[in-house]
Amino acid sequence: KIDEVAAHYRTALLTSPSGIDAEFAALETYLTGSDAVLSARRLADRLAASFPTSAAALRVQGFTALRADDPAAAVKSLTASLALPAPGGPQSDENTRPELLQTLARARVLAGDGDEPIARAQAEVRRENTPANRLDYALLLMSAQRDAAAMKQLEVLAKNSEFAPVALRLLGLLEFQQGRLDAAAARFAE
């Protein structure tokens, strides 16, 4: 069945008036939001094999691999995607590259290769102490299950009015995961 669906999408991608990369952008939204995580992954793998020089295809493959709990495959696909020119040219690259780099860093952490991405995120916070950089750093620490360090970063973010809701939810989640239900409830209530 997956092969039939892949053949259908290959035809649609090749004949689309808006182009392969635009169609992959639409397909990315569909596949990364699909409840059928493993089927989405298999379809993305088939399509990436059909379009091996498409950064968009490799990006979709990386995202679906990560959703399917295969961070090593995600690292491979996202690294290959970043090595190719971005679909839509340099302007598009400026918009998608930071997201891809953050997703690649998270995949590397989940694949067991987290020291370098975490050190890079920490250096970025030191270089440019913005709430967005701090959140990226905290999320990588959470992915690496370095909860105490992540909580320290989130506590700082909780003092920022724009980032407080996200930080408090994440702090509540960490408290909940550690079995501190009253502390988690208090964070969620904030």
Disulfide bonds with the S-S distance in Angstrom:
none
